[in-house]
Amino acid sequence: MKYKRIYEILRKRRQKVDGFSYIDRSCWNRNDYTARLTPLWICMEDKSINYRLWITQTSTSAMHISYVQINGQGERVGKEQHIRCRSKIELADRLERLFSVLDAAAGKGGGKERKAA
């Protein structure tokens, strides 16, 4: 699988955290024009920490994690943040770190809050 580590992170989070879900709209397993435009596109919502997140890849070198705080009704309540990544490895590392930071900020991680990017 092309993005194996990212999918492992998402699978573990879904198993471990109530209120976490994601929709995979990725086209990486297809061989057409759409797949070349957006090979990776995953939308996540984590109600346990009140955040919506997106993972996107729009070219070989343009991988992003975007996230925004949401309220109980799923409406945005903050400014959207973006993390740019240069590789699949960096993307997976930063996604794991972001979840740790957001968990800590929500009082779920027990550790110090760190900067996500």
Sequence and secondary structure as in RCSB ss.txt:
>XXXX:A:sequence
MKYKRIYEILRKRRQKVDGFSYIDRSCWNRNDYTARLTPLWICMEDKSINYRLWITQTSTSAMHISYVQINGQGE
RVGKEQHIRCRSKIELADRLERLFSVLDAAAGKGGGKERKAA
>XXXX:A:secstr
 TTHHHHHHHHHHHHHSTTEEEEE   TTS SHHHHH SEEEEEEETTTTEEEEEEEEETTEEEEEEEEB TTS 
B S  EEEEESSHHHHHHHHHHHHHHHHHHTTSS S      
